[in-house]
Amino acid sequence: MIELIAQGGGPASVVTFRPSDVAQERVYELIERKRDGTITGDESNQLFHYTELEHILRMAKIRARAVLQENSAPSSSV
């Protein structure tokens, strides 16, 4: 997500952004550890922060799609 912010590519880059494979694998690992009851307190906090970031990214993607639609809609002249 830091890469997305640093590049500042606008709404289109937000819509197409995907977390790195490493980040995705870590989240899957943490979820699995939570399911089997072997997650530590630090890992639980890390999973919580990943889910917060995912929520923020989903909201940003929704807004970015709306901006792209607004920008592609024909303007009405009066």
C-alpha positions in Angstrom: 0.0 0.0 0.0 2.9 2.3 0.6 4.0 1.7 -3.0 0.6 2.8 -4.2 0.7 6.0 -2.1 4.3 6.8 -3.1 3.6 6.4 -6.8 0.5 8.6 -6.7 -0.9 7.3 -9.9 -4.4 8.5 -9.4 -7.7 6.6 -9.3 -6.8 4.1 -12.0 -3.8 2.9 -10.0 -5.9 2.5 -6.9 -8.4 0.3 -8.8 -5.7 -2.0 -10.2 -3.6 -2.1 -7.0 -3.0 -5.5 -5.5 -1.0 -6.4 -2.4 2.3 -8.1 -3.0 2.5 -11.9 -3.1 4.6 -11.8 0.1 1.9 -9.7 1.9 -0.9 -12.0 0.7 1.0 -15.1 1.8 1.6 -13.6 5.2 -2.1 -12.9 5.7 -3.0 -16.4 4.7 -0.5 -17.7 7.1 -1.8 -15.6 9.9 -5.4 -16.6 9.1 -4.4 -20.3 9.2 -2.6 -19.8 12.5 -5.7 -18.1 14.0 -7.9 -21.0 12.8 -5.7 -23.7 14.3 -5.1 -21.7 17.5 -1.4 -21.2 17.3 -1.4 -17.5 16.6 0.6 -15.3 19.0 -0.5 -12.0 20.4 1.9 -10.1 18.1 0.6 -12.1 15.1 -3.0 -11.4 16.1 -2.2 -7.7 16.1 -0.5 -8.0 12.8 -3.6 -9.7 11.3 -5.8 -7.0 12.8 -3.8 -4.3 11.0 -3.8 -6.2 7.7 -7.6 -6.4 7.9 -7.8 -2.6 8.7 -5.6 -1.9 5.6 -7.8 -4.2 3.5 -10.9 -2.3 4.6 -9.3 1.1 3.8 -8.1 -0.2 0.4 -11.6 -1.5 -0.5 -13.1 1.8 0.4 -10.5 3.6 -1.7 -11.2 1.3 -4.6 -14.9 2.0 -4.4 -14.3 5.8 -4.4 -11.7 5.5 -7.2 -14.2 3.6 -9.4 -16.7 6.4 -8.8 -14.2 9.1 -9.7 -13.3 7.2 -12.9 -17.0 6.9 -13.8 -17.6 10.6 -13.1 -14.6 11.5 -15.3 -15.8 9.2 -18.2 -19.4 10.4 -18.1 -20.3 12.8 -20.9 -20.6 16.3 -19.6 -23.9 18.0 -20.1 -23.7 21.5 -21.5 -26.6 23.9 -20.9 
